[in-house]
Amino acid sequence: MTISVNAPSNMPTSIDSASSLKVAVMAKEQQKVEGQMALQLIEAAAPPAPVGNTGHNINTTA
């Protein structure tokens, strides 16, 4: 059995431009949604802002 790297494929090489454009638009919209979801997750994971000065003083004397 031999395998040729440059052998022609049985897959079609021409793609309908209308369907490829629709797929590209759908992929772009999906990336935007996933980006918004990632930003919301990052914002939700951020630690809350400190209140007052408790814990901000560090004792530097030994």
Backbone as CSV, one residue per row, in Angstrom:
resi,resn,N_x,N_y,N_z,CA_x,CA_y,CA_z,C_x,C_y,C_z
1,MET,0.841,-1.188,0.000,0.000,0.000,0.000,0.878,1.240,0.000
2,THR,0.601,2.171,-0.869,1.378,3.406,-0.953,0.470,4.605,-0.714
3,ILE,1.034,5.614,-0.115,0.303,6.850,0.136,1.052,7.976,-0.553
4,SER,0.354,8.707,-1.385,0.958,9.825,-2.083,0.482,11.125,-1.448
5,VAL,1.414,11.978,-1.107,1.079,13.234,-0.442,0.355,14.185,-1.392
6,ASN,0.749,14.209,-2.634,0.187,15.162,-3.585,-0.927,14.564,-4.438
7,ALA,-1.522,13.473,-3.979,-2.591,12.834,-4.739,-3.825,13.720,-4.719
8,PRO,-4.558,13.802,-5.835,-5.779,14.616,-5.847,-6.826,14.030,-4.909
9,SER,-7.557,14.897,-4.282,-8.565,14.490,-3.311,-9.904,14.260,-4.003
10,ASN,-10.738,13.451,-3.395,-12.086,13.231,-3.897,-13.053,14.322,-3.441
11,MET,-12.580,15.214,-2.592,-13.430,16.279,-2.080,-13.612,17.354,-3.150
12,PRO,-14.785,17.944,-3.207,-14.985,19.017,-4.194,-14.136,20.230,-3.845
13,THR,-13.612,20.884,-4.859,-12.739,22.026,-4.615,-13.452,23.356,-4.780
14,SER,-14.616,23.376,-5.419,-15.331,24.635,-5.584,-16.420,24.746,-4.526
15,ILE,-16.551,25.914,-3.960,-17.538,26.173,-2.916,-18.441,27.288,-3.400
16,ASP,-19.723,27.114,-3.200,-20.679,28.142,-3.574,-20.387,29.394,-2.753
17,SER,-20.203,30.525,-3.422,-19.813,31.744,-2.725,-20.899,32.243,-1.779
18,ALA,-22.157,32.016,-2.104,-23.235,32.476,-1.227,-23.223,31.709,0.087
19,SER,-23.043,30.398,0.010,-23.041,29.615,1.242,-21.765,29.866,2.042
20,SER,-20.649,30.064,1.382,-19.414,30.334,2.117,-19.485,31.692,2.809
21,LEU,-20.129,32.673,2.172,-20.296,33.980,2.796,-21.200,33.875,4.025
22,LYS,-22.261,33.101,3.915,-23.176,32.923,5.043,-22.465,32.245,6.209
23,VAL,-21.648,31.252,5.907,-20.896,30.564,6.954,-19.913,31.522,7.615
24,ALA,-19.265,32.371,6.827,-18.312,33.325,7.384,-19.008,34.329,8.302
25,VAL,-20.178,34.792,7.911,-20.934,35.742,8.733,-21.372,35.076,10.032
26,MET,-21.839,33.839,9.936,-22.276,33.125,11.139,-21.097,32.881,12.081
27,ALA,-19.932,32.567,11.528,-18.749,32.348,12.357,-18.335,33.632,13.058
28,LYS,-18.417,34.756,12.357,-18.054,36.046,12.953,-19.010,36.393,14.099
29,GLU,-20.303,36.169,13.896,-21.285,36.437,14.949,-21.041,35.535,16.157
30,GLN,-20.707,34.274,15.909,-20.437,33.342,17.000,-19.207,33.782,17.788
31,GLN,-18.175,34.268,17.095,-16.984,34.752,17.782,-17.300,35.966,18.652
32,LYS,-18.167,36.852,18.168,-18.556,38.016,18.973,-19.285,37.585,20.233
33,VAL,-20.212,36.634,20.098,-20.966,36.153,21.257,-20.025,35.498,22.261
34,GLU,-19.100,34.667,21.775,-18.163,34.004,22.678,-17.240,35.011,23.355
35,GLY,-16.856,36.065,22.646,-16.030,37.105,23.239,-16.757,37.851,24.344
36,GLN,-18.039,38.152,24.111,-18.837,38.820,25.139,-19.007,37.922,26.361
37,MET,-19.218,36.638,26.132,-19.361,35.707,27.247,-18.063,35.611,28.041
38,ALA,-16.919,35.621,27.359,-15.632,35.562,28.039,-15.408,36.815,28.886
39,LEU,-15.760,37.983,28.341,-15.601,39.221,29.104,-16.495,39.226,30.340
40,GLN,-17.717,38.740,30.209,-18.607,38.666,31.361,-18.055,37.722,32.422
41,LEU,-17.466,36.620,31.988,-16.888,35.670,32.934,-15.692,36.277,33.649
42,ILE,-14.858,37.017,32.924,-13.703,37.668,33.538,-14.149,38.724,34.539
43,GLU,-15.158,39.519,34.171,-15.647,40.554,35.077,-16.278,39.946,36.326
44,ALA,-16.966,38.827,36.179,-17.594,38.182,37.326,-16.556,37.569,38.260
45,ALA,-15.401,37.201,37.732,-14.363,36.571,38.540,-13.456,37.578,39.226
46,ALA,-13.577,38.849,38.888,-12.730,39.876,39.488,-13.055,40.016,40.967
47,PRO,-12.047,40.179,41.806,-12.307,40.336,43.247,-13.006,41.663,43.521
48,PRO,-13.831,41.694,44.530,-14.531,42.949,44.849,-13.551,44.013,45.350
49,ALA,-13.907,45.247,45.181,-13.068,46.362,45.630,-13.021,46.370,47.157
50,PRO,-11.864,46.647,47.737,-11.752,46.668,49.198,-12.547,47.824,49.803
51,VAL,-13.065,47.584,51.001,-13.833,48.601,51.718,-13.028,49.018,52.944
52,GLY,-12.814,50.299,53.095,-12.051,50.797,54.230,-10.568,50.529,54.055
53,ASN,-9.840,50.559,55.179,-8.401,50.318,55.095,-7.982,49.081,55.874
54,THR,-8.904,48.232,56.229,-8.577,47.021,56.966,-7.737,46.103,56.089
55,GLY,-6.595,45.702,56.603,-5.726,44.803,55.867,-4.758,45.491,54.942
56,HIS,-4.816,46.804,54.853,-3.918,47.525,53.962,-2.631,47.925,54.648
57,ASN,-2.600,47.893,55.975,-1.400,48.276,56.722,-0.538,47.037,56.925
58,ILE,0.738,47.167,56.580,1.664,46.049,56.724,2.667,46.415,57.818
59,ASN,2.808,45.508,58.787,3.755,45.731,59.871,5.136,45.372,59.351
60,THR,6.006,46.383,59.237,7.337,46.149,58.673,8.409,46.047,59.754
61,THR,8.049,46.162,61.035,9.056,46.033,62.094,9.162,44.568,62.482
62,ALA,10.392,44.178,62.819,10.628,42.777,63.180,10.539,42.569,64.668
